């Protein structure tokens, strides 16, 4: 049992007064803590007797705080739109229901949520608020916490070790077990040694080490998942359920909105990270038995990548607002230990690793990913299941989950400089192959398209990405290991591994330009490959010489390829569905362009500036879905701004990018570029910044930021934010106006 649970105090012996007493006693309202317990954030039993046990032990006066619950007038919502996702319905006050509050917690959640007193057709300001009720069906899903599931025959979890010792003496079971019904017995665990070698000495001679079949063993059927020896009920009580209710954890969106968010997940996320059994997921979702934690985690990720009209239909003001609400609800369920299925916890926390609030947020991707990996290792997902007693479907599912964790772990380590949570020496899971996806390919054809359809490109992408991540981890260890004495492969060897990986790609992943989606998945793979090339070959010395040797290096070649793919994604509108990995990829390419902007060759500087503008435009689009890209934009805005200031201080010259640095006077500028353009437009664009670039372009689409006369007068860091619509017109036709490059440079640009 975790430490958070051990601090709970025993509840009062009598939680519910008898009906006869209740008629004579005044209504005391909800539980109110005393001042001491409220300040210490600990449970208080002053509701039943004063002084409370804590105040009595501390020998201080026990005074109840003044609770304001239900005593203030809640403000009306400012937004008249229906907030079907963010609105939490209040149950009608019913004294008969209030009398059974303490007793209701002893029954399965499905029998009491949502309460029948909820009105699912309420309205705010005349706007209907249709919210789907939580219907768990006739039975409770295995992942739902339920006291009623265990029954009186279940023992407390403190008997687990004893029952395992008895189970290991019995003949081994030949039946397959489901993943959530198993327990992992690691070789170094003393319990494993005792139950498999000491008390089972006769059979131990046949076992060399621990065979795969003995690593995952069935959980004893008589043992529950909660201890009984703590002296109090460790299940969620009415107070904890009320906290979850206040946080909206039991509120789901309308079914049509939920369906669209689920479809977004299977279209945009699942192909890269196939962490569910698609058909089993559909069965649980259709029967309203899917884990609430999973649902809110999926809603949070999908609200990041879905179409804008889905956000509007859900009633949220913005994508950020929707993501915040769903993330808050998922966190509340996780922190309350509402979910007990360990496999479900792995899946949910893996999804939460894509979401965090800010650059300094402690619960960032590494935090949630560490929890997911820890739970997965606790279940034994890091070990081979080839000959285990798990069902074949669960063996394939666990393998896909583990490699999804592996890929994210390598990305997280290499991209934000954190230690790897997965050591290759600790796991022996076989590489992914196409047979691990046969459940998706053989799924029921009658299954709704809501859950997508796996194509061979999706399967090959997941397999290739897992292999690439192994090399990525080797690159990170070779270049940034804290143990340099340990033998590591050289850069040349790692480069050869990357090249070999590229050459072994299936034809479906080599190009993909002819595909209906513009070759999205092959190009996402190409982005990661080129990002790894930059990480491997980027200059590391403090005095970097920008010369032709750098221009011909693999790092700069990879930078140009990343820029070309970003241009394609801009033109095809594919940035919205891009994976999170695109953010560090653009980051690495922009870093190389900063190096090129330091080149003594003015032409190379201008080319670097031009290509960096394109990437900044891509960052502006991606920032609408992945907030991390906004941080990258602000970084490079500052870098280029400071570079411009230094260049102006050291060598007085016209602003970079001015198409009239020579051969054109102010008069010609006025007549050529500002004819018919009001001079007042200069002030209109003068203060354009990173934050309002997209808003200005949306509100004034005809302007297109192509007024070169205005653009030339802007500071360089503002010019970087006002990139013309390259995707809608010929790139070269706008270069003389926006970048100040003479016509004789076009052949050079085409060649480069």
Secondary structure, 3 states (H helix, E strand, C coil): CCHHHHCCCCCCCCCCCCHHHHHHCCCCCCCCCEHHHHHHCCCCCCCCCCCCHHHHHHCCCCCECCCCCCCCCCCCCCCCCCCCCCCCCCCCCCHHHHCCHHHHCCCCHHHCCCCCCCCCCCEECCEECCCCCCCCCCCCCCCECCHHHHCCCCECHHHHHHHHHHHHHCCCCCCCECHHHEEECCCCCHHHHHHHHHCCHHHHCCCCCCCHHHHEEECCCCECCCCCCCCCCCCCCHHHHHHHHHCCCCCCCCHHHHHHHHHHHHHHCCCCCCCCCHHHHHHHHHCCCCCHHHHHHHHHHHHHHCCHHHHHHHCCCCHHHHHHHHHHHHHHHHHCCCECCHHHHHHHHHHHCCCCCCCCCCCCHHHHHHHHHHHHHHHCCCCCCCCCCECHHHHHHHHHHHHHHHHHHHHHHHHHCCCCCCCHHHCCCCCCCHHHHHHHHCCCCCCCHHHCCCCHHHHHHHHHHHHHHHHHHHHHHHHHCCCCCCCCCCHHHHHHHHHHHHHCCCHHHHCCCCCCCCCHHHHHHHHHHHHHHHHHHCCCCCCCCCCHHHHCCHHHHHHHHHHHHHHHHHHHCCHHHCCCHHHHHHHHHHHHHHHHCCCCCHHHHHHHHHHHHHHHHHHHHHCCCCCHHHHHHHHHHHHHHHHHHHHHHHCCCCCCCCCCCCCCCHHHHHHHHCCCCCCHHHHHHHCCCCCCHHHHHHHCCCCCCCCHHHHHHCCHHHHCCCCCCHHHCCHHHHHHHHCCCCHHHHHHHHHC
